[in-house]
Amino acid sequence: MNWRKMLFVALVGWAIPELSQGQEPGWSGQVIAFGATRAEIRSTDILHRPYRPLHFYGNSVRRRYYHGSAVPGAGLFNR
């Protein structure tokens, strides 16, 4: 097997789990949503909703799903 095929297999093996898991949602600055925005958020699965200030339950569920722990860690200090 030449190096190009090995590189291709390695890249595909690395990319498939990333694609299947999806990307972690970002933060939204809205604490209280109204109207169409509220309906859109409620119709979205809790894992795909944006993180929002003061929404402890939803943020904890997403943090546990994407990071393995509901408690925020000191990841910045472990580098």
Buried (B, 14 or more C-beta within 10 A) or exposed (E): EEEEEEEEEEEEEEEEEEEEEEEEBEEBEBEEBEEEEEEEBEEEEEBEBBBBEEBEEBBBBBBEEBEEEBEEEEEEEEE
